[in-house]
Every structure is written in structure tokens, then in C-alpha cells.
Amino acid sequence: MMENINSRVLELAPYQPGKPIEELSREMGIGGAIKLASNENPRGPGLGVQQALTDATSGLSRYPDSTGYRLKRMLADRLDVDETQITLGNGSNDVLELAARVALSPGSVGIVDEYCFVVYPLAITAAHGKVRPVSAVDWGHDLDGMAAAIDSGTRIVYIANPNNPTGTWVNKNNLEKFLNRVPEQVWVVLDEAYFEYVDRNDYPDGVKMLVDYPNLIVTRTFSKIHGLAAMRIGYSVTSADFANLMNRIRQPFNVNTLALVAAEAALNDDDFVGTSRKLNTSGMDYLVDGLNKLGYSPISSLGNFISFECGKASHGIYQGLLKRGVIVRPLRNYGMNEHLRVTVGLPDENARFLDALSQIS
């Protein structure tokens, strides 16, 4: 029976999420733990979102709007694009996978960074493509190397900006130079899951670049700064033609009603986003300063997380933090065996993390 399966599946390992607080409680009997492992917004969702969800529960017996018309209309107005360019997904993971399924055929190639988000090679392999990793430079994308790696068999390239798990980023000038070198038949996925956290003039807005680069696929999510990770909703902005292809293979009702309602409310709450960004900026500064004082080497990040080098003691430090009720993310499955990643939390959570780390150090 097991011989008659998609053999490419055997090349994959299941995705390993950050350890849930409940799991730590079961395993170690530790109460009052904090989770700084999954790049979630520590504030939770805004009050407007919570009220919208309460109001929407009376309609749970009905199927959701499969087109997501209202949310797509809101996104189109805000982003100054046509709604036919938008594809909604069950988290941005969904649209990342849809892009691979549209672009790839058996044996064709998808290019990724050495330290890319693990979903990219997973999506490429599941779509019968071949993964071609390109070595990183200073933990970030080597765009020249990625451009040089493109050949006649290449169909898709994944770039995260900022990148997860390293937090590194690509500026507008370098991204434009890269896109100018990419053949028009190769699709470039620009994953902007953390773009709302960035406040730099030279950071590129992928959606605005679509006019000049129709082979660009921009993905975004409500899981991060909007605080809707549990709702699983994201989207892509592409050419209308590519969106049409993605919607042909998109599962019906892939985004549920509560997720749609929550995203609509979140999109209107600019104050919540602004406050979350400021909290993240101050928390980032605090953590970087603390890590440096403890003798660790954090990688400069524009996301809501920091990866820092621990040497060969990384596993012991991770376990030591768990015993103190602090959950961070080991990065072995990313090939970063000597690094841990910590999400920027609330001020008291950041202080608790550094205090726990100092006890281990």
C-alpha cells in the first residue's frame, strides 16, 4: 500500500511549530510559562476585532463567503489594486503553497535562500518541484547568487522580506536590481509577513512594484502585527491573470467566516497597528541591548523577533529556558544549529526572558 504514494512526500519532515504553553505544562509541570517562540503579537487582537467576532457567532451555521468579497474590496481600496489581483488564503502559508502549485511542474526548480522559511521547500517539494537553495551572505539573501542560480528549469523564487528566521532584509535598490535580472517566465514570491513592523525609507513595498514587475507575487498575513495567528488568514497580491490561476486550485471556503470578519475589523484599526509597531521597536532595542550585555550575538532584525548565536550550548540554553517557563525557538530545523530565536514580547516578558537567560549564562 505504501508503495503507491507520492514519493516526494518521503523527502519531507512535518512542520515543527513553537512549543505550546500547554505542552510545556504537560511535560514539565510548569505553570505560568510565557511563549516567545512563534512571532505572535503579544498584545493579542484589538478590541474591535474581539467585538466583531462576538457579533459574528450567530452566523456560524452558514458557509462563509467563498470569494471573500468584502475583505478583498477593503484590501483593494487600501492597496490601490484591483480586487481581481487578490487571493485569500488560510494563512499566508496557503497562498505560498498555491503559488508553487501553479508555477511548478514535475522536475522544475524553485530557488530559496539557505535560511529560508521552512514552508518554501515544503511547498516546492509537494508540488513535485526541485528545491535549489542558495548560500546566504551574512545570514541574509544573496540576491546575486540567487539570480545566477536561475536556469531554464527554474519556475519560482521565494524571498522573505524581512526573512524568517534571521530577520535580515533586502532594500529597494537591491530588490529592483534582482528583479531586473529575473526572466519574465520566472515567478518571484515576495513574502512580506512582517512588513508592518518595518519603518525604513529604503524598504520596498512589493505591492507598488507589481506595475513594473508582473511576475511578482506578494504575500502578506494577518497573523503577525494584527494578532490573528489563530484565525489563519493571509492573502497575495499578483497580476489578475496569476490570481485567476491560484483561485482555480484554491479550496472552496478556504477562509472561514470568523477569519474574514476578524481581518476586516483588523484592517480598519490603524491605531492598534501603530501601537504594536512602537511596542515592538522599543522591545527590540531592549532585547538587543540585553543580549549584547550577556555576551550573545544577535542578528540585526526588522521583524518582531531576534535570532541570536549561542554556540554549541544552544540546546542546553533552550532547555534551561524551558525549565524557567520561557519558551523560545530552536533553529536546528533551519540549519542554524547554534542559534535560538526569541519573539519580542510585552515589556515584562522581555525582562523575564533576559533574567532567565542570565541565570543560565
For each residue, the residues with C-beta under 8 A, 3 or more apart:
1: 4
2: 5
3:
4: 1
5: 2 9 10
6: 9 128
7: 10 11
8: 11 12 125 126 128
9: 5 6 12 126
10: 5 7
11: 7 8 125
12: 8 9 122 125 126
13: 16 333
14:
15: 118 119 122
16: 13 333
17: 20 38
18: 35 37 38 327 329
19: 23 24 35 37 322 327
20: 17 23 24 35
21: 24 25 33 34 35 327
22: 25 26
23: 19 20 26 27
24: 19 20 21 27 28 30 33 322 325 327
25: 21 22 28 29 30 31 33
26: 22 23 29
27: 23 24
28: 24 25 322 323
29: 25 26
30: 24 25 33 322 323 325
31: 25 325
32: 325
33: 21 24 25 30 325 326 327
34: 21 325 326 327 345 349 352 353
35: 18 19 20 21 38 40 327 343
36: 326 327 328 342 343 344 345 349 353
37: 18 19 327 328 329 341 342 343
38: 17 18 35 229 329 343
39: 164 194 224 303 304 305 343
40: 35 223 224 227 229 343
41: 44 45 224 225 226 227 229 276 304
42: 343 344 345 346 349
43: 227 272 275 276 279 346
44: 41 227
45: 41 49 50 226 227 228 262 266
46: 49 50 226 227 265 266 269 272
47: 50 51
48: 51 52 265 266 268 269 272
49: 45 46 52 53 226 227 228 262 265 266 269
50: 45 46 47 53 54
51: 47 48 54 55 265
52: 48 49 55 56 261 262 264 265
53: 49 50 56 57 258 261 262 265
54: 50 51 57
55: 51 52 58 261
56: 52 53 59 60 257 258 261
57: 53 54 60 258
58: 55
59: 56 62 257
60: 56 57 257 258
61:
62: 59 257
63: 66 253 257
64: 68 253 255 256 257 260
65: 68 69 70 257 260
66: 63 252 253
67: 72
68: 64 65 71 72 88 255 260
69: 65 72 73 83
70: 65 73 74 260 264
71: 68 74 75 88 260 263 264 267
72: 67 68 69 75 76 83 86 88 235
73: 69 70 76 77 83
74: 70 71 77 78 264 267 268
75: 71 72 78 79 81 83 86 235 237 267
76: 72 73 79 80 81 82 83 85 86
77: 73 74 80
78: 74 75 267
79: 75 76 207 237
80: 76 77
81: 75 76 85 86 207 210 237
82: 76 85 240
83: 69 72 73 75 76 86
84: 240 243 244
85: 76 81 82 210 237 238 239 240 243
86: 72 75 76 81 83 235 236 237 243
87: 95 98 235 236 238 243 246 247 250
88: 68 71 72 95 233 234 235 254 255 260
89: 92 93 94 95 96 98 233 234 235 236 250 254 255
90: 93 94 232 233 234 251 254 255 259
91: 94 221 223 232 233 234
92: 89 95 96 191 193 219 220 221 223 234 235 236
93: 89 90 96 97 119 234
94: 89 90 91 97 98 232 234 250 254
95: 87 88 89 92 98 99 219 234 235 236 246
96: 89 92 93 99 100 119 120 123 158 189 191 219
97: 93 94 100 101 119 123 126 127
98: 87 89 94 95 101 102 236 246 249 250
99: 95 96 102 103 123 156 187 189 217 219 236 246
100: 96 97 103 104 110 123 124 126 127 129 156
101: 97 98 104 123 127 249
102: 98 99 242 245 246 249
103: 99 100 108 110 127 155 156 187
104: 100 101 108 110 124 127 128 129 155 156
105: 108 128 129 155
106: 128 129
107: 128 129 130 153
108: 103 104 105 129 130 153 154 155
109: 129 130 131 132 151 153 154 155
110: 100 103 104 120 121 123 124 129 130 131 132 154 155 156 157 158
111: 132 133 134 146 149 150 154 156 157 158
112: 116 120 121 124 131 132 133 134 157 158
113: 116 133 134 136 140 141 142 146 158 159 160 163
114: 133 134 135 136 335
115: 136 139 163 165 166 334 335 336
116: 112 113 120 121 133 158 160 163
117: 120 158 160 163 164 165 191
118: 15 121 122 333 334
119: 15 93 96 97 122 123
120: 96 110 112 116 117 123 124 131 158 189
121: 110 112 116 118 124 125 131 133
122: 12 15 118 119 125 126
123: 96 97 99 100 101 110 119 120 126 127
124: 100 104 110 112 120 121 127 129 130 131 156
125: 8 11 12 121 122 128 129 131
126: 8 9 12 97 100 122 123
127: 97 100 101 103 104 123 124
128: 6 8 104 105 106 107 125
129: 100 104 105 106 107 108 109 110 124 125 155 156
130: 107 108 109 110 124 153
131: 109 110 112 120 121 124 125
132: 109 110 111 112 149 154
133: 111 112 113 114 116 121
134: 111 112 113 114 141 142 145 146 149
135: 114 142 145
136: 113 114 115 139 140 141 142 166
137: 140 141 142 145
138: 168
139: 115 136 166 168 299 307
140: 113 136 137 163 166 168 169 170
141: 113 134 136 137 146 159 163 168 170
142: 113 134 135 136 137 145 146
143: 146 147 159 170 174 175 177 178
144: 147 148 178
145: 134 135 137 142 148 149
146: 111 113 134 141 142 143 149 150 157 159 178
147: 143 144 150 178 181 182
148: 144 145
149: 111 132 134 145 146 154
150: 111 146 147 154 157 181 182 183 186
151: 109 154
152:
153: 107 108 109 130
154: 108 109 110 111 132 149 150 151 157 186
155: 103 104 105 108 109 110 129 185 186 187
156: 99 100 103 104 110 111 124 129 186 187 188 189
157: 110 111 112 146 150 154 182 186 187 188 189
158: 96 110 111 112 113 116 117 120 189 191
159: 113 141 143 146 163 170 175 188 189 190 191
160: 113 116 117 163 164 191 193
161: 169 170 175 190 191 192 195 203 204 206
162: 167 168 169 194 195 197 198 301 302 303
163: 113 115 116 117 140 141 159 160 166 167 168 169
164: 39 117 160 167 193 194 303 305
165: 115 117 305 307 329 331 334 336 339 341
166: 115 136 139 140 163 299 301 307 336
167: 162 163 164 299 300 301 302 303 305 306 307
168: 138 139 140 141 162 163 299 300 301 302
169: 140 161 162 163 198 203 302
170: 140 141 143 159 161 174 175 178 204
171: 174 175 200 202 203 204
172: 175 176 202 203 204
173: 176 177 202
174: 143 170 171 177 178
175: 143 159 161 170 171 172 178 179 190 204 209
176: 172 173 179 180 204 209
177: 143 173 174 180 181
178: 143 144 146 147 170 174 175 181 182
179: 175 176 182 188 209 212 213 216
180: 176 177
181: 147 150 177 178
182: 147 150 157 178 179 186 188 215
183: 150 186
184: 214 215
185: 155 215
186: 150 154 155 156 157 182 183 215
187: 99 103 155 156 157 215 216 217 242
188: 156 157 159 179 182 213 215 216 217
189: 96 99 120 156 157 158 159 217 219
190: 159 161 175 206 216 217 218 219
191: 92 96 117 158 159 160 161 219
192: 161 195 206 218 219 220
193: 92 160 164 219 220 221 223 224 234
194: 39 162 164 197 198 224 225 302 303 304
195: 161 162 192 198 203 205 206 220
196: 224 225 226 273 276 277
197: 162 194 224 225 277 280 302 303 304
198: 162 169 194 195 203 302
199: 277 281
200: 171 203 302
201:
202: 171 172 173
203: 161 169 171 172 195 198 200 302
204: 161 170 171 172 175 176 208 209
205: 195 208 209
206: 161 190 192 195 209 210 216 218 237
207: 79 81 210 218 237
208: 204 205 211
209: 175 176 179 204 205 206 212 213 216 218
210: 81 85 206 207 213 214 216 218 237 238 239
211: 208
212: 179 209
213: 179 188 209 210 216
214: 184 210 239
215: 182 184 185 186 187 188 239
216: 179 187 188 190 206 209 210 213 238
217: 99 187 188 189 190 236 238 242
218: 190 192 206 207 209 210 236 237 238
219: 92 95 96 99 189 190 191 192 193 234 235 236
220: 92 192 193 195 234 235 236 237
221: 91 92 193 224 233 234 235
222: 226 228 231 233 234 259 262 263 266
223: 40 91 92 193 226 228 229 231 232 233 234
224: 39 40 41 193 194 196 197 221 229 304
225: 41 194 196 197 273 276 277 280 304
226: 41 45 46 49 196 222 223 263 266 267 272 273
227: 40 41 43 44 45 46 49 266 272 276
228: 45 49 222 223 231 233 259 262 263 266
229: 38 40 41 223 224 232
230:
231: 222 223 228 256 258 259 262 263
232: 90 91 94 223 229 255 256 259
233: 88 89 90 91 221 222 223 228 255 259 260 262 263
234: 88 89 90 91 92 93 94 95 193 219 220 221 222 223
235: 72 75 86 87 88 89 92 95 219 220 221
236: 86 87 89 92 95 98 99 217 218 219 220 243 246
237: 75 79 81 85 86 206 207 210 218 220
238: 85 87 210 216 217 218 242 243 246
239: 85 210 214 215 242 243
240: 82 84 85 243 244
241: 244 245
242: 102 187 217 238 239 245 246
243: 84 85 86 87 236 238 239 240 246 247
244: 84 240 241 247 248
245: 102 241 242 248 249
246: 87 95 98 99 102 236 238 242 243 249 250
247: 87 243 244 250
248: 244 245
249: 98 101 102 245 246
250: 87 89 94 98 246 247 254
251: 90 254
252: 66
253: 63 64 66 256
254: 88 89 90 94 250 251
255: 64 68 88 89 90 232 233 259 260
256: 64 231 232 253 259 260
257: 56 59 60 62 63 64 65 260 261
258: 53 56 57 60 231 261 262
259: 90 222 228 231 232 233 255 256 262 263
260: 64 65 68 70 71 88 233 255 256 257 263 264
261: 52 53 55 56 257 258 264 265
262: 45 49 52 53 222 228 231 233 258 259 265 266
263: 71 222 226 228 231 233 259 260 266 267
264: 52 70 71 74 260 261 267 268
265: 46 48 49 51 52 53 261 262 268 269
266: 45 46 48 49 222 226 227 228 262 263 269 272
267: 71 74 75 78 226 263 264
268: 48 74 264 265
269: 46 48 49 265 266 272 273
270: 273 274
271: 274 275
272: 43 46 48 226 227 266 269 275 276
273: 196 225 226 269 270 276 277
274: 270 271 277 278
275: 43 271 272 278 279
276: 41 43 196 225 227 272 273 279 280
277: 196 197 199 225 273 274 280 281
278: 274 275 281 282
279: 43 275 276 282 283 344 346
280: 197 225 276 277 283 284 304 344
281: 199 277 278 284 285
282: 278 279 285 286 347
283: 279 280 286 287 344 345 346 347 350
284: 280 281 287 288 301 304 306 344
285: 281 282 288 289
286: 282 283 289 290 347 350 351
287: 283 284 290 291 298 306 342 344 350 353 354
288: 284 285 291 292 298 306
289: 285 286 292 293
290: 286 287 293 294 350 354 357
291: 287 288 294 296 297 298 306 308 354 357
292: 288 289 295 296 298
293: 289 290
294: 290 291 354 357 358 361
295: 292 361
296: 291 292 308 309 310 357
297: 291 308 309
298: 287 288 291 292 301 306 307 308 309
299: 139 166 167 168 306 307 308 309 339
300: 167 168
301: 162 166 167 168 284 298 305 306 307
302: 162 167 168 169 194 197 198 200 203
303: 39 162 164 167 194 197
304: 39 41 194 197 224 225 280 284 343 344
305: 39 164 165 167 301 341 342 343 344
306: 167 284 287 288 291 298 299 301 341 342 344
307: 139 165 166 167 298 299 301 331 336 339 340 341
308: 291 296 297 298 299 339 340 341 342
309: 296 297 298 299 338 339
310: 296 313 314 317 338 339 340
311: 314 338
312: 338
313: 310 316 317
314: 310 311 317 318 330 337 338 339 340
315: 318 319 330
316: 313 319 320 360
317: 310 313 314 320 321 340 357 360
318: 314 315 321 322 328 330 340
319: 315 316 322 323
320: 316 317 323 324 356 359 360
321: 317 318 324 326 327 328 353 356 357 360
322: 19 24 28 30 318 319 325 326 327
323: 28 30 319 320
324: 320 321 356 359 360
325: 24 30 31 32 33 34 322 356
326: 33 34 36 321 322 352 353 356 357
327: 18 19 21 24 33 34 35 36 37 321 322
328: 36 37 318 321 340 341 342 343 353
329: 18 37 38 165 340 341 342 343
330: 314 315 318 333 340
331: 165 307 334 335 336 337 339 340 341
332: 335 336 337
333: 13 16 118 330
334: 115 118 165 331
335: 114 115 331 332
336: 115 165 166 307 331 332 339
337: 314 331 332
338: 309 310 311 312 314
339: 165 299 307 308 309 310 314 331 336
340: 307 308 310 314 317 318 328 329 330 331
341: 37 165 305 306 307 308 328 329 331
342: 36 37 287 305 306 308 328 329 353
343: 35 36 37 38 39 40 42 304 305 328 329
344: 36 42 279 280 283 284 287 304 305 306 350
345: 34 36 42 283 349 350 353
346: 42 43 279 283 349 350
347: 282 283 286 350 351
348: 351 352
349: 34 36 42 345 346 352 353
350: 283 286 287 290 344 345 346 347 353 354
351: 286 347 348 354 355
352: 34 326 348 349 355 356
353: 34 36 287 321 326 328 342 345 349 350 356 357
354: 287 290 291 294 350 351 357 358
355: 351 352 358 359
356: 320 321 324 325 326 352 353 359 360
357: 290 291 294 296 317 321 326 353 354 360 361
358: 294 354 355 361
359: 320 324 355 356
360: 316 317 320 321 324 356 357
361: 294 295 357 358
